[in-house]
């Protein structure tokens, strides 16, 4: 779960969240679909970090 926290606060995730919120507010997208997009984003980021990032970091 710590991995999720690292990129959930990233600029791209924050922009995605803001955009989805705006789309829900203007009824261009349903709340359920917005959640689906965020879940897919989480899955895609986890897969990308797992397969593309080779450096490991340990924070104490």
PDB file with SEQRES, HELIX, SHEET and CRYST1 records, atoms N, CA, C and O in Angstrom:
SEQRES   1 A   60  UNK UNK UNK UNK UNK UNK UNK UNK UNK UNK UNK UNK UNK          
SEQRES   2 A   60  UNK UNK UNK UNK UNK UNK UNK UNK UNK UNK UNK UNK UNK          
SEQRES   3 A   60  UNK UNK UNK UNK UNK UNK UNK UNK UNK UNK UNK UNK UNK          
SEQRES   4 A   60  UNK UNK UNK UNK UNK UNK UNK UNK UNK UNK UNK UNK UNK          
SEQRES   5 A   60  UNK UNK UNK UNK UNK UNK UNK UNK                              
HELIX    1 AA1 UNK A    2  UNK A    8  1                                   7    
HELIX    2 AA2 UNK A   11  UNK A   25  1                                  15    
HELIX    3 AA3 UNK A   31  UNK A   52  1                                  22    
CRYST1    1.000    1.000    1.000  90.00  90.00  90.00 P 1           1          
ATOM      1  N   UNK A   1       0.816  -1.200   0.000  1.00  0.00           N  
ATOM      2  CA  UNK A   1       0.000   0.000   0.000  1.00  0.00           C  
ATOM      3  C   UNK A   1       0.858   1.261   0.000  1.00  0.00           C  
ATOM      4  O   UNK A   1       0.417   2.305  -0.481  1.00  0.00           O  
ATOM      5  N   UNK A   2       2.066   1.180   0.527  1.00  0.00           N  
ATOM      6  CA  UNK A   2       2.945   2.343   0.549  1.00  0.00           C  
ATOM      7  C   UNK A   2       3.259   2.820  -0.859  1.00  0.00           C  
ATOM      8  O   UNK A   2       3.407   4.020  -1.091  1.00  0.00           O  
ATOM      9  N   UNK A   3       3.360   1.892  -1.798  1.00  0.00           N  
ATOM     10  CA  UNK A   3       3.631   2.260  -3.185  1.00  0.00           C  
ATOM     11  C   UNK A   3       2.513   3.126  -3.736  1.00  0.00           C  
ATOM     12  O   UNK A   3       2.773   4.109  -4.430  1.00  0.00           O  
ATOM     13  N   UNK A   4       1.268   2.772  -3.431  1.00  0.00           N  
ATOM     14  CA  UNK A   4       0.137   3.564  -3.903  1.00  0.00           C  
ATOM     15  C   UNK A   4       0.237   5.004  -3.412  1.00  0.00           C  
ATOM     16  O   UNK A   4      -0.048   5.939  -4.160  1.00  0.00           O  
ATOM     17  N   UNK A   5       0.637   5.182  -2.170  1.00  0.00           N  
ATOM     18  CA  UNK A   5       0.710   6.522  -1.595  1.00  0.00           C  
ATOM     19  C   UNK A   5       1.740   7.395  -2.304  1.00  0.00           C  
ATOM     20  O   UNK A   5       1.572   8.612  -2.383  1.00  0.00           O  
ATOM     21  N   UNK A   6       2.798   6.785  -2.816  1.00  0.00           N  
ATOM     22  CA  UNK A   6       3.838   7.559  -3.486  1.00  0.00           C  
ATOM     23  C   UNK A   6       3.323   8.255  -4.736  1.00  0.00           C  
ATOM     24  O   UNK A   6       3.639   9.422  -4.965  1.00  0.00           O  
ATOM     25  N   UNK A   7       2.541   7.560  -5.543  1.00  0.00           N  
ATOM     26  CA  UNK A   7       2.089   8.191  -6.780  1.00  0.00           C  
ATOM     27  C   UNK A   7       0.681   8.759  -6.686  1.00  0.00           C  
ATOM     28  O   UNK A   7       0.266   9.495  -7.581  1.00  0.00           O  
ATOM     29  N   UNK A   8      -0.060   8.447  -5.645  1.00  0.00           N  
ATOM     30  CA  UNK A   8      -1.383   9.052  -5.486  1.00  0.00           C  
ATOM     31  C   UNK A   8      -1.274  10.541  -5.193  1.00  0.00           C  
ATOM     32  O   UNK A   8      -2.216  11.298  -5.430  1.00  0.00           O  
ATOM     33  N   UNK A   9      -0.145  10.951  -4.685  1.00  0.00           N  
ATOM     34  CA  UNK A   9       0.081  12.374  -4.417  1.00  0.00           C  
ATOM     35  C   UNK A   9       0.873  13.042  -5.538  1.00  0.00           C  
ATOM     36  O   UNK A   9       1.284  14.195  -5.412  1.00  0.00           O  
ATOM     37  N   UNK A  10       1.085  12.319  -6.622  1.00  0.00           N  
ATOM     38  CA  UNK A  10       1.838  12.868  -7.750  1.00  0.00           C  
ATOM     39  C   UNK A  10       0.988  13.884  -8.508  1.00  0.00           C  
ATOM     40  O   UNK A  10      -0.238  13.902  -8.393  1.00  0.00           O  
ATOM     41  N   UNK A  11       1.651  14.711  -9.270  1.00  0.00           N  
ATOM     42  CA  UNK A  11       0.961  15.737 -10.050  1.00  0.00           C  
ATOM     43  C   UNK A  11      -0.020  15.118 -11.028  1.00  0.00           C  
ATOM     44  O   UNK A  11      -1.139  15.612 -11.172  1.00  0.00           O  
ATOM     45  N   UNK A  12       0.373  14.054 -11.699  1.00  0.00           N  
ATOM     46  CA  UNK A  12      -0.514  13.446 -12.693  1.00  0.00           C  
ATOM     47  C   UNK A  12      -1.763  12.864 -12.030  1.00  0.00           C  
ATOM     48  O   UNK A  12      -2.860  12.974 -12.578  1.00  0.00           O  
ATOM     49  N   UNK A  13      -1.608  12.252 -10.865  1.00  0.00           N  
ATOM     50  CA  UNK A  13      -2.771  11.679 -10.160  1.00  0.00           C  
ATOM     51  C   UNK A  13      -3.690  12.789  -9.669  1.00  0.00           C  
ATOM     52  O   UNK A  13      -4.912  12.667  -9.757  1.00  0.00           O  
ATOM     53  N   UNK A  14      -3.110  13.874  -9.150  1.00  0.00           N  
ATOM     54  CA  UNK A  14      -3.920  14.989  -8.659  1.00  0.00           C  
ATOM     55  C   UNK A  14      -4.686  15.644  -9.813  1.00  0.00           C  
ATOM     56  O   UNK A  14      -5.854  16.000  -9.657  1.00  0.00           O  
ATOM     57  N   UNK A  15      -4.038  15.801 -10.958  1.00  0.00           N  
ATOM     58  CA  UNK A  15      -4.708  16.370 -12.139  1.00  0.00           C  
ATOM     59  C   UNK A  15      -5.821  15.453 -12.626  1.00  0.00           C  
ATOM     60  O   UNK A  15      -6.897  15.923 -12.994  1.00  0.00           O  
ATOM     61  N   UNK A  16      -5.569  14.154 -12.630  1.00  0.00           N  
ATOM     62  CA  UNK A  16      -6.599  13.192 -13.025  1.00  0.00           C  
ATOM     63  C   UNK A  16      -7.796  13.287 -12.087  1.00  0.00           C  
ATOM     64  O   UNK A  16      -8.939  13.320 -12.541  1.00  0.00           O  
ATOM     65  N   UNK A  17      -7.544  13.330 -10.796  1.00  0.00           N  
ATOM     66  CA  UNK A  17      -8.618  13.427  -9.810  1.00  0.00           C  
ATOM     67  C   UNK A  17      -9.411  14.715  -9.993  1.00  0.00           C  
ATOM     68  O   UNK A  17     -10.642  14.693  -9.961  1.00  0.00           O  
ATOM     69  N   UNK A  18      -8.723  15.830 -10.183  1.00  0.00           N  
ATOM     70  CA  UNK A  18      -9.407  17.114 -10.399  1.00  0.00           C  
ATOM     71  C   UNK A  18     -10.279  17.070 -11.648  1.00  0.00           C  
ATOM     72  O   UNK A  18     -11.414  17.546 -11.636  1.00  0.00           O  
ATOM     73  N   UNK A  19      -9.751  16.502 -12.715  1.00  0.00           N  
ATOM     74  CA  UNK A  19     -10.497  16.411 -13.970  1.00  0.00           C  
ATOM     75  C   UNK A  19     -11.721  15.524 -13.816  1.00  0.00           C  
ATOM     76  O   UNK A  19     -12.807  15.871 -14.281  1.00  0.00           O  
ATOM     77  N   UNK A  20     -11.550  14.386 -13.167  1.00  0.00           N  
ATOM     78  CA  UNK A  20     -12.686  13.486 -12.950  1.00  0.00           C  
ATOM     79  C   UNK A  20     -13.743  14.141 -12.062  1.00  0.00           C  
ATOM     80  O   UNK A  20     -14.939  14.004 -12.320  1.00  0.00           O  
ATOM     81  N   UNK A  21     -13.313  14.850 -11.024  1.00  0.00           N  
ATOM     82  CA  UNK A  21     -14.261  15.559 -10.157  1.00  0.00           C  
ATOM     83  C   UNK A  21     -15.074  16.573 -10.955  1.00  0.00           C  
ATOM     84  O   UNK A  21     -16.290  16.680 -10.792  1.00  0.00           O  
ATOM     85  N   UNK A  22     -14.386  17.313 -11.818  1.00  0.00           N  
ATOM     86  CA  UNK A  22     -15.065  18.307 -12.651  1.00  0.00           C  
ATOM     87  C   UNK A  22     -16.059  17.632 -13.596  1.00  0.00           C  
ATOM     88  O   UNK A  22     -17.170  18.127 -13.791  1.00  0.00           O  
ATOM     89  N   UNK A  23     -15.664  16.517 -14.172  1.00  0.00           N  
ATOM     90  CA  UNK A  23     -16.555  15.803 -15.089  1.00  0.00           C  
ATOM     91  C   UNK A  23     -17.779  15.243 -14.364  1.00  0.00           C  
ATOM     92  O   UNK A  23     -18.874  15.220 -14.924  1.00  0.00           O  
ATOM     93  N   UNK A  24     -17.598  14.796 -13.128  1.00  0.00           N  
ATOM     94  CA  UNK A  24     -18.736  14.303 -12.346  1.00  0.00           C  
ATOM     95  C   UNK A  24     -19.660  15.464 -11.990  1.00  0.00           C  
ATOM     96  O   UNK A  24     -20.882  15.336 -12.078  1.00  0.00           O  
ATOM     97  N   UNK A  25     -19.080  16.599 -11.587  1.00  0.00           N  
ATOM     98  CA  UNK A  25     -19.879  17.772 -11.225  1.00  0.00           C  
ATOM     99  C   UNK A  25     -20.704  18.286 -12.395  1.00  0.00           C  
ATOM    100  O   UNK A  25     -21.828  18.751 -12.201  1.00  0.00           O  
ATOM    101  N   UNK A  26     -20.164  18.209 -13.601  1.00  0.00           N  
ATOM    102  CA  UNK A  26     -20.889  18.691 -14.784  1.00  0.00           C  
ATOM    103  C   UNK A  26     -21.696  17.578 -15.446  1.00  0.00           C  
ATOM    104  O   UNK A  26     -22.252  17.757 -16.529  1.00  0.00           O  
ATOM    105  N   UNK A  27     -21.749  16.434 -14.783  1.00  0.00           N  
ATOM    106  CA  UNK A  27     -22.531  15.276 -15.234  1.00  0.00           C  
ATOM    107  C   UNK A  27     -22.104  14.728 -16.596  1.00  0.00           C  
ATOM    108  O   UNK A  27     -22.910  14.157 -17.330  1.00  0.00           O  
ATOM    109  N   UNK A  28     -20.847  14.909 -16.914  1.00  0.00           N  
ATOM    110  CA  UNK A  28     -20.300  14.316 -18.138  1.00  0.00           C  
ATOM    111  C   UNK A  28     -19.821  12.891 -17.878  1.00  0.00           C  
ATOM    112  O   UNK A  28     -19.554  12.130 -18.808  1.00  0.00           O  
ATOM    113  N   UNK A  29     -19.717  12.547 -16.599  1.00  0.00           N  
ATOM    114  CA  UNK A  29     -19.233  11.233 -16.194  1.00  0.00           C  
ATOM    115  C   UNK A  29     -19.897  10.884 -14.871  1.00  0.00           C  
ATOM    116  O   UNK A  29     -20.027  11.732 -13.987  1.00  0.00           O  
ATOM    117  N   UNK A  30     -20.309   9.646 -14.743  1.00  0.00           N  
ATOM    118  CA  UNK A  30     -20.917   9.208 -13.492  1.00  0.00           C  
ATOM    119  C   UNK A  30     -19.859   8.929 -12.435  1.00  0.00           C  
ATOM    120  O   UNK A  30     -18.716   8.616 -12.768  1.00  0.00           O  
ATOM    121  N   UNK A  31     -20.231   9.038 -11.164  1.00  0.00           N  
ATOM    122  CA  UNK A  31     -19.273   8.783 -10.086  1.00  0.00           C  
ATOM    123  C   UNK A  31     -18.669   7.378 -10.149  1.00  0.00           C  
ATOM    124  O   UNK A  31     -17.489   7.192  -9.852  1.00  0.00           O  
ATOM    125  N   UNK A  32     -19.470   6.407 -10.532  1.00  0.00           N  
ATOM    126  CA  UNK A  32     -18.968   5.035 -10.639  1.00  0.00           C  
ATOM    127  C   UNK A  32     -17.885   4.896 -11.682  1.00  0.00           C  
ATOM    128  O   UNK A  32     -16.898   4.188 -11.479  1.00  0.00           O  
ATOM    129  N   UNK A  33     -18.071   5.575 -12.797  1.00  0.00           N  
ATOM    130  CA  UNK A  33     -17.059   5.528 -13.852  1.00  0.00           C  
ATOM    131  C   UNK A  33     -15.779   6.244 -13.417  1.00  0.00           C  
ATOM    132  O   UNK A  33     -14.677   5.813 -13.759  1.00  0.00           O  
ATOM    133  N   UNK A  34     -15.925   7.326 -12.670  1.00  0.00           N  
ATOM    134  CA  UNK A  34     -14.750   8.041 -12.169  1.00  0.00           C  
ATOM    135  C   UNK A  34     -13.930   7.130 -11.255  1.00  0.00           C  
ATOM    136  O   UNK A  34     -12.701   7.109 -11.326  1.00  0.00           O  
ATOM    137  N   UNK A  35     -14.615   6.386 -10.406  1.00  0.00           N  
ATOM    138  CA  UNK A  35     -13.925   5.441  -9.523  1.00  0.00           C  
ATOM    139  C   UNK A  35     -13.224   4.362 -10.339  1.00  0.00           C  
ATOM    140  O   UNK A  35     -12.094   3.985 -10.032  1.00  0.00           O  
ATOM    141  N   UNK A  36     -13.891   3.866 -11.376  1.00  0.00           N  
ATOM    142  CA  UNK A  36     -13.281   2.849 -12.244  1.00  0.00           C  
ATOM    143  C   UNK A  36     -11.998   3.367 -12.881  1.00  0.00           C  
ATOM    144  O   UNK A  36     -11.013   2.636 -12.979  1.00  0.00           O  
ATOM    145  N   UNK A  37     -12.007   4.624 -13.315  1.00  0.00           N  
ATOM    146  CA  UNK A  37     -10.815   5.221 -13.925  1.00  0.00           C  
ATOM    147  C   UNK A  37      -9.679   5.274 -12.901  1.00  0.00           C  
ATOM    148  O   UNK A  37      -8.538   4.941 -13.222  1.00  0.00           O  
ATOM    149  N   UNK A  38      -9.987   5.690 -11.677  1.00  0.00           N  
ATOM    150  CA  UNK A  38      -8.956   5.772 -10.644  1.00  0.00           C  
ATOM    151  C   UNK A  38      -8.415   4.394 -10.267  1.00  0.00           C  
ATOM    152  O   UNK A  38      -7.217   4.241 -10.030  1.00  0.00           O  
ATOM    153  N   UNK A  39      -9.281   3.403 -10.211  1.00  0.00           N  
ATOM    154  CA  UNK A  39      -8.835   2.035  -9.918  1.00  0.00           C  
ATOM    155  C   UNK A  39      -7.917   1.540 -11.029  1.00  0.00           C  
ATOM    156  O   UNK A  39      -6.888   0.920 -10.756  1.00  0.00           O  
ATOM    157  N   UNK A  40      -8.285   1.810 -12.280  1.00  0.00           N  
ATOM    158  CA  UNK A  40      -7.439   1.398 -13.402  1.00  0.00           C  
ATOM    159  C   UNK A  40      -6.109   2.134 -13.375  1.00  0.00           C  
ATOM    160  O   UNK A  40      -5.071   1.546 -13.675  1.00  0.00           O  
ATOM    161  N   UNK A  41      -6.129   3.410 -13.021  1.00  0.00           N  
ATOM    162  CA  UNK A  41      -4.894   4.181 -12.890  1.00  0.00           C  
ATOM    163  C   UNK A  41      -3.983   3.523 -11.850  1.00  0.00           C  
ATOM    164  O   UNK A  41      -2.787   3.351 -12.086  1.00  0.00           O  
ATOM    165  N   UNK A  42      -4.553   3.159 -10.704  1.00  0.00           N  
ATOM    166  CA  UNK A  42      -3.767   2.503  -9.656  1.00  0.00           C  
ATOM    167  C   UNK A  42      -3.141   1.207 -10.163  1.00  0.00           C  
ATOM    168  O   UNK A  42      -1.959   0.951  -9.932  1.00  0.00           O  
ATOM    169  N   UNK A  43      -3.931   0.400 -10.847  1.00  0.00           N  
ATOM    170  CA  UNK A  43      -3.419  -0.868 -11.383  1.00  0.00           C  
ATOM    171  C   UNK A  43      -2.311  -0.624 -12.399  1.00  0.00           C  
ATOM    172  O   UNK A  43      -1.272  -1.285 -12.368  1.00  0.00           O  
ATOM    173  N   UNK A  44      -2.538   0.323 -13.293  1.00  0.00           N  
ATOM    174  CA  UNK A  44      -1.548   0.609 -14.341  1.00  0.00           C  
ATOM    175  C   UNK A  44      -0.249   1.140 -13.753  1.00  0.00           C  
ATOM    176  O   UNK A  44       0.834   0.753 -14.191  1.00  0.00           O  
ATOM    177  N   UNK A  45      -0.347   2.017 -12.770  1.00  0.00           N  
ATOM    178  CA  UNK A  45       0.857   2.555 -12.139  1.00  0.00           C  
ATOM    179  C   UNK A  45       1.616   1.461 -11.398  1.00  0.00           C  
ATOM    180  O   UNK A  45       2.843   1.404 -11.465  1.00  0.00           O  
ATOM    181  N   UNK A  46       0.902   0.601 -10.700  1.00  0.00           N  
ATOM    182  CA  UNK A  46       1.557  -0.494  -9.978  1.00  0.00           C  
ATOM    183  C   UNK A  46       2.279  -1.416 -10.952  1.00  0.00           C  
ATOM    184  O   UNK A  46       3.409  -1.830 -10.694  1.00  0.00           O  
ATOM    185  N   UNK A  47       1.636  -1.739 -12.067  1.00  0.00           N  
ATOM    186  CA  UNK A  47       2.262  -2.595 -13.082  1.00  0.00           C  
ATOM    187  C   UNK A  47       3.480  -1.919 -13.696  1.00  0.00           C  
ATOM    188  O   UNK A  47       4.518  -2.552 -13.888  1.00  0.00           O  
ATOM    189  N   UNK A  48       3.352  -0.631 -14.004  1.00  0.00           N  
ATOM    190  CA  UNK A  48       4.468   0.098 -14.611  1.00  0.00           C  
ATOM    191  C   UNK A  48       5.651   0.179 -13.652  1.00  0.00           C  
ATOM    192  O   UNK A  48       6.797  -0.024 -14.054  1.00  0.00           O  
ATOM    193  N   UNK A  49       5.375   0.472 -12.397  1.00  0.00           N  
ATOM    194  CA  UNK A  49       6.463   0.542 -11.423  1.00  0.00           C  
ATOM    195  C   UNK A  49       7.122  -0.818 -11.238  1.00  0.00           C  
ATOM    196  O   UNK A  49       8.340  -0.911 -11.080  1.00  0.00           O  
ATOM    197  N   UNK A  50       6.324  -1.856 -11.257  1.00  0.00           N  
ATOM    198  CA  UNK A  50       6.857  -3.206 -11.070  1.00  0.00           C  
ATOM    199  C   UNK A  50       7.698  -3.660 -12.260  1.00  0.00           C  
ATOM    200  O   UNK A  50       8.728  -4.309 -12.079  1.00  0.00           O  
ATOM    201  N   UNK A  51       7.270  -3.327 -13.462  1.00  0.00           N  
ATOM    202  CA  UNK A  51       7.957  -3.842 -14.651  1.00  0.00           C  
ATOM    203  C   UNK A  51       9.017  -2.907 -15.229  1.00  0.00           C  
ATOM    204  O   UNK A  51       9.941  -3.372 -15.896  1.00  0.00           O  
ATOM    205  N   UNK A  52       8.904  -1.625 -14.994  1.00  0.00           N  
ATOM    206  CA  UNK A  52       9.810  -0.684 -15.648  1.00  0.00           C  
ATOM    207  C   UNK A  52      10.872  -0.086 -14.723  1.00  0.00           C  
ATOM    208  O   UNK A  52      11.939   0.314 -15.188  1.00  0.00           O  
ATOM    209  N   UNK A  53      10.596  -0.024 -13.446  1.00  0.00           N  
ATOM    210  CA  UNK A  53      11.544   0.575 -12.505  1.00  0.00           C  
ATOM    211  C   UNK A  53      12.411  -0.525 -11.915  1.00  0.00           C  
ATOM    212  O   UNK A  53      11.908  -1.480 -11.324  1.00  0.00           O  
ATOM    213  N   UNK A  54      13.702  -0.380 -12.079  1.00  0.00           N  
ATOM    214  CA  UNK A  54      14.640  -1.405 -11.618  1.00  0.00           C  
ATOM    215  C   UNK A  54      15.312  -1.027 -10.298  1.00  0.00           C  
ATOM    216  O   UNK A  54      15.855  -1.897  -9.617  1.00  0.00           O  
ATOM    217  N   UNK A  55      15.287   0.235  -9.930  1.00  0.00           N  
ATOM    218  CA  UNK A  55      15.948   0.703  -8.726  1.00  0.00           C  
ATOM    219  C   UNK A  55      15.067   0.468  -7.507  1.00  0.00           C  
ATOM    220  O   UNK A  55      13.866   0.736  -7.538  1.00  0.00           O  
ATOM    221  N   UNK A  56      15.660  -0.026  -6.455  1.00  0.00           N  
ATOM    222  CA  UNK A  56      14.948  -0.254  -5.199  1.00  0.00           C  
ATOM    223  C   UNK A  56      15.442   0.754  -4.169  1.00  0.00           C  
ATOM    224  O   UNK A  56      16.634   1.053  -4.107  1.00  0.00           O  
ATOM    225  N   UNK A  57      14.526   1.273  -3.367  1.00  0.00           N  
ATOM    226  CA  UNK A  57      14.873   2.239  -2.331  1.00  0.00           C  
ATOM    227  C   UNK A  57      14.279   1.771  -1.018  1.00  0.00           C  
ATOM    228  O   UNK A  57      13.157   1.266  -0.975  1.00  0.00           O  
ATOM    229  N   UNK A  58      15.032   1.941   0.042  1.00  0.00           N  
ATOM    230  CA  UNK A  58      14.545   1.613   1.379  1.00  0.00           C  
ATOM    231  C   UNK A  58      14.618   2.870   2.229  1.00  0.00           C  
ATOM    232  O   UNK A  58      15.680   3.476   2.369  1.00  0.00           O  
ATOM    233  N   UNK A  59      13.484   3.256   2.793  1.00  0.00           N  
ATOM    234  CA  UNK A  59      13.427   4.458   3.623  1.00  0.00           C  
ATOM    235  C   UNK A  59      13.182   4.020   5.061  1.00  0.00           C  
ATOM    236  O   UNK A  59      12.253   3.265   5.347  1.00  0.00           O  
ATOM    237  N   UNK A  60      14.025   4.505   5.950  1.00  0.00           N  
ATOM    238  CA  UNK A  60      13.874   4.139   7.370  1.00  0.00           C  
ATOM    239  C   UNK A  60      13.292   5.283   8.151  1.00  0.00           C  
ATOM    240  O   UNK A  60      13.091   5.166   9.360  1.00  0.00           O  
TER     241      UNK A  60                                                      
END                                                                             
